[in-house]
Amino acid sequence: MNIAIIGAGPAGYVAALTIARLGGNVTVIEDYEVGGTCLNWGCIPTKTMIASSDLYVKVMDLETFGLDLHGTVVPNLAKIVDRKNRVVSTFIKSIRGLLQNWGIAYRQGRGMLMGRHEIAIAGKDGTRDTIRADKIIIATGSRVAEIPAFPSDGENIITSTEALSLREIPQSLMIIGAGVIGCEFACLYRGLGANVTVVEQRPRAVSTEDHEISSLFEKELKKKKIKLLVDTTVERIERSDDGMHVFLSEGRERVAEKVLITIGRTFNSAHIGLETVGVQTGTQGEILVNEKMETNIPGIYAIGDVTGGQLLAHIASREGIVAANNCMGIENAMDYRVIPAVLFTSPEIASVGLREFEAIDKGIAYRKGYFQFRSSGKAHAMGEIAGLIKIISEISSDRILGVHIIGPHASDLIHEAALAMHAGLTTKDVASTIHAHPTLSEGIMEAADDAHGDAIHSARKEQKENITK
């Protein structure tokens, strides 16, 4: 079986490796570099720079831990970016090595469908070639959406791509958009010392999260002296000698050295020949697929961001595995019911399953359980007591419907909840599982206990089941 994949991001290269492991012959065509947005401009570079920012914040608080610092620690953004580039380069080499070790043909260039079994490759060096394949997988991903009203100039009005390559910390930074990307960059650059303002047209920051989590996060932004302007729109941006003048709704005006646009992404589905073979797309240009990740054209699959679902690398990779199996004749379907998501803000936010407002919208009778990190011995030992764990469960079955965490290591803790939900466990199952002490994970056990009013360390005087019908 000969299979061609257009795109080598976390969807495409994972699909390629899966097919190779199953004995198929694979050709991967990539226009830029392996790893896609995740490795080159997203997950890995942002988290690498966030690690530097978080460490600097901790160093500035050493006295709290009884440590005296003799000397000065100064953040050097150029060196932080250089380290980020080294980390990215390491993983690029690793992925290329995996493709080579598994005998996967890697073609640098732009792939375009010429037929149901034919792909034209326009090489970077100007060469033109055509390959044939029994089946084709499209994994072309997404890119930063262009906002015509605020065109990026790469210097003063920037996107997340340029924000990862700045060599000097801006004295002031205005971020338009308080979603995942905007809030991660807000915490990153505030940690390094920039004055940060975030503008959001919706009523709250990270508005897709559970409302209690969002509310608590806004309080943490305030503690960090990050200015958050919600229910606010940007009308225009003008450049002046003293910086970028941002004119907001209700006649307000702010001045910043740089403006970072973090509003949305667009799908890389144009100019790849979809119309040539009749592959159907949605209203936003997303490629439409079924649960097998197959398009309306038999033998042509699409995976990752370009399909228009949640733009998460781990979803893209799982979709790659599903498509690869189906290409090789192994029945496999994508299951989106238990998908953990993480915001690498400060503090971290993580969630899986239903938000409370979604349970209400669905008319589900549910109960809630909480655990505050300020009640955790481990959190106090770490000096990170802000945040909480919230569990939502169905009253009739006690089945866990959703878990939401804001606090230290939320990105790691959420997977116990995801596993419990995947296995169909109840809050009583989690509560009766002995957790090691002192750990942050105890908080999940306590939150599960609290759903039934049984939490040992509950701050409530009279413990009652927290039920909402």
N, C-alpha and C positions, 0 to 999 in steps of 0.2 A: 504494500500500500504506500503510494507516494502522496505526501501531504505537504502543502505549502502554507506558511503562516506569514501574514503581513503585519509586522509589528513585533518588537522584542521586549515589551514591558513586562510587568509582573503577570499579565495574562498570557501574552504570546510566548515568552521563554519557558514558562511553566508548562504550557500546553505542549511545546516542542519536546521538552524533557520527558513528559509523560508518554508521548507517542513513541519516542525512542526506546523507552523502557519496555513498551509493549511490542517492540519489534518493527515499528514502522520506519520508513525513510522520510526524513524531514528536511525541508529547506525553509529557513527563516530570512525574511527580507525586512531590513530596518533602515529607515531614512536618516536617523540621527545616531543613536547609540543604544546599546542594550540597557535594560533597566527602566526605560520609559520615564514618565514624569516622576514616579515614585523615587527612583534612584537619583535621577539627575537634577530635578527641580522641586521635589516634594518631600516625601516621608523622611528619607535618610539625611539629606542636607539640612533640613529644618531641625530635626532632632539632634543632629550633631552640634549645631550652633546653639540650640536651647540648652544642651548639656553644659556648654561654656558659660552661658548666661546664668544658669542656675548655680553653678559652682561659684561664680563671682559673688552672687547674692549671699551664699553661705559663708564665704570668706569674710565678707563685710560684717558678719554676725558672729564671728569666732568668740568674742568675749562672753557671749551667752553660754558657750560650751566650756568656759574656763580656760580658753586658749588665748595667749597674748601674741599678737603679731608685731614683730619688730621689723618695720619697713613698710613699703607701700606696694599695693597691688593695683595695677591699672589695666583695664581691659584694652586689648589691642585687636581691633576688628580685623585688620589685615591678616594677622596671624590666625585668628579664629576662622576666617574664610579659607586660609591656606590649609588648615587642618581639615576643614570640611571637604575641600577638594581632594585631599589625600584619602579620606575615608571613601568618598565616591569612587575614586580611581581604583581603590582596592577591590570594591565590589564589582566594578565593571570588568576587571581582569578575572575575577572569580567566575562570573556568569559566562564570559567568553570561554574560559577554561572548561566549564561544564559542557557547553555546547560542543566544543572540540572533542572532549573525552567521550561523548556519546555519539560521535560521528555525525553531528548535525551540520548541514551546510549552511553557512552564514553569508548572506549577500548584502552588502552595503549599498543602499539605493532606495529609490521610491517605487513601490509596487502599485500596479494598476491592473484591475480586472479587464481582460480582453474577451473573456468568455467564461463559461462555467468551469472550464478546466485549464484556462490559460491566463498567465500573468506576465505583463511586460514590466521589466525592471530598468529604470533610468538611473544609471550609476552616477556617483559623485564626480567621477572623472570624465563624464560625458558619454560613456559607453551605453549602448542599448542592447538589451537581451530579452529573450522570452523563454519562460519555462512552462511545463505542463505538469498538472497534478490531478490525482484522482479526486481529492477533496481539498477545500480551501478554508482557512480560518482567518477572519479579519479581526485584528487586535490593534487598531490604530490609535486608540486612546482619546484623550481630550487635551485642550490647551486653554490658556488664560483667555477669557472672553474679552473682546475689544469693546470698549465703551465709547461710542462716537463723541459723546459730549465731553469726555475727559480723556483724550488720546494720550497715551504714554509717550514721553520723550526719552525715556531710559535714564534720565538724570534727575529731574525735579519732580515729575509725575511718573511714578514707577509702578511696576507690578511685582508680584512675589518673586519672579525670576531675578529681577535686578536687586531686590531686597536681600537676596542670598549672596550677592557679590559686591556689596558696598565695602569700601576700604576704610572708611571713617564713620564713626558713630554720629548720626545727625543730632544736632542740639535739640531739635524738635521734629516730631513726626506726626502727621495726621493720617489716620487710617480710615478709609471709607469702606465700611462693611464690618459688622461685628459677628460674623460667622466663625467657622472653625479657623480658617486661614488668618483672618484679621485679628482674632483674639490671641492666636499663637504668636504672631509677630508682635502684637502689643506687649505681651509678657516678656518676650525675648528682648526687645529693644529697651523696654523700661528697665529690665534687669541690668542692662549694660549702661544705663544712666540717661537715656534720652527722655525728654518730656513728650509724653504720648497722649494724643487725643483720638478717640474712636467715635465715628459717626455712623449711626444705624437708623434706617428709615422705619424699622419695625419697633414695637413697643419694648423689646428687651434684647439683651445680648444673647448669643447662642440660642435663638428663639426656638429651634427645633428640639432642644433638650426639655426634660421635665421641668415644669415651671419653678418648683422649689429649688432645683439645682441651679437654674438660671438666676434666680433671685439671690442665692447665696454667692454665686460667682460674681455678680455685680458688686456685692459688698466687698469681696476680696480685691476687685479692681480698684475700688475707692481707697482701700487701705494702701494699695501700691501707688496711689496718686496718679492713676490713669484716669483721665477725664473721659466719661462716657456720655454721649449725647444721643438719646434714643428719640424715636418719633421725629427724626430730623432728616431732611433731604439736602443734598448739595445742588445748588442752582448753577454755579459757575466757579471756575478757578482762574485766577489771573496771576501772572508773574510780575514781581516788582523787585526793586533793589534790596528790600529787607526780607524777601522770601516769597513764598506762594500764598496768595490771599484766597482763602476759601470762603465763598459766600453761601450761607446756609439759609434754610427756610426761616420765616418770621424775622427777616432782616438782620440776622446774626452774621458775624464775620470773625474768622480766625486766621492767624498767620502761622505758617510752619515752614521749616527749611525744606522738607520734602513731603510729598503726598503719596501714600501707598494705596493703590486701588485693589481691593480684594473682593470684587463683586462677580461671582460666577465663573463658569467655564463653558466652553463650547466643544462640540464633538467633531473629531477628525474624520468625517464621513464624506466630505466633498472631494472631488477630483481624484477618486480612487476607482472609478469605473462602475459604481453601483448601478447606474442607470443602463449601462451596457448590457448587463445580465438580468435587470429587473428586480434587484433586491429592494425590498420595501423599507422605507424609513418613516419615522414619526414626524410630528409637527416641528420639533426642535432639531431635526436632522439625525436623531438617534436611530440606529439600526434595530429593527424589530425582530425578536427571536422568540422561540418557544422554550419550554423547560429543558430541552436538550441543547439549547443554545444554537439551534439551527434556524436559519432565515427561511423565508418563503420559498427559496430556491434550494431544492434537495442537494446535499453535498457541500453547501456553502454555509459556514457557521460564523458567528460574531461573538466576541467576548470582551469583557472589561468595560471601561468608561464609555466606549463608543456605543454601547447598547442602552445607555441613558438611565441606568439604575443609580444606586448609591455609589458615589465615586470613591471607593475604598479599595486599596491594593489587595487586601486579603479576599475580598469578594471576587476581584478580577482573577486571582490565582485559582480560586475554587472553580470559577466558570471555565478557566482553561483546562482544568482536570476533567470536568464534565464533558466539554466539547471533545477533548482528546479521546476519552473513552468511547464516545459515540462514533467518532471517526473510525475507530478501530473495531467497531462492531460490538462493543460492550455497552449494553443499555445503562444509561445513567441520567438522572434528572437533577436539576438545581433546586435546592431547598433554601429559601431565604428566611425561614421562621426564626432562626437563632443566629443573629449577626451582631457580634460585639462591635462597638465603635468607641474611639478614644479621641479626646482633645488633649494635646500636650501643652496645655496652658499651665499657669501656676496659681492655684493648685490644679492638678490634673482632673479631668472629667472623663468618666467612662459610663457606658450604658449598654444594655441588651434588653430586647423585648419592648413591651408596651410602656409608654409614658402614662402618667395618671390621666392626663386629659384625653388620651386615646382610649383608655378603658372606659371613661365616662361617655365618650362619643359612641362607643360600641354597645353601651348599655349593660356592661358587665358589672355584676355585684362583686366588689373586691374589698380586701382588707390591706392595711399598710403596716409595715414595721420599720423602725428607724434605729440607727446607732450613730451617735455623735463621736467623732474622732477625739474630742476633748475628754472622753471617758476611757480612752485607750492608753494603757501604760506605755506601750511601744511608741505610740505617737508622741507622748510627752518626752520620752527618752530621745526621740529623734528631733524634737523641737518643731514638729509639724502637726498642730492640733486642729487646724481649720478644716471643716468639711463634715460630711455625713454619708452614711450608706442608707439607702431606701429600698425596701422590697415591696413589691405589689403582688398579691396572690389572689386567686379566684376563691370566693367563699365556699362554693359548693364542693370543690375538689381539693382545695388547698394547693393546687398546682401553681408554681411560680410563673407569673405573667411578665414581670419585668424587674430589673435591678438597676439602680442608678447610684453612682458614686461620684463624689467630689472630695478630693483629699489626696494624701500621700500615696503614691504607687497605685492609684486607681487603675492605671493601664494594665497592671499585673493582676490585681484583685478581681477584676471583672470576669476573668476566665473561669473561676470557680462557679460563678453564677451562670455563665454560658453553658458549662458542662452539666450543671444541675438541671437547667431548662432543657437541654438536648436529651437528657436521660429521663425527662418527665418527672423529676423529683418534686416533692412538696416542701413547704417551709419547715414542717416538722421533721422531714428527713435531714435537712440541713442543720436544723437546731439540735438534733440528737447526735450529730457527728462531732466527736470531740476534736477541738482545734487546739493546737499548741499555744502555750502562753510563755512569754508575751509576744504576740504577733498582731499585725494589722488584720489578718484574716479572721481573727476572733470577732471582728466587727460584723462580718456577714452572719456568723452564728447568732450573735446577739440580736441583729436586726430581724432574723428569722424567728427568734424567740419572741421578740417584741410584737410581731404580727398577731400573736395570741395573748399578749399581755403578760408573758412569762419571763421577760428579760431581767437578768440579775442586776445589771447596772443601769436600769432605766431611771431617768431623772423624774419620772412621774410618781407622785405619791400614791395614787390609786391606779393600779395597772388594770386596764380593760382592753378588750380587743378593739383595735382601731378599724372599724368597719364602715364602709361607704356603700350604699345600695343605689 
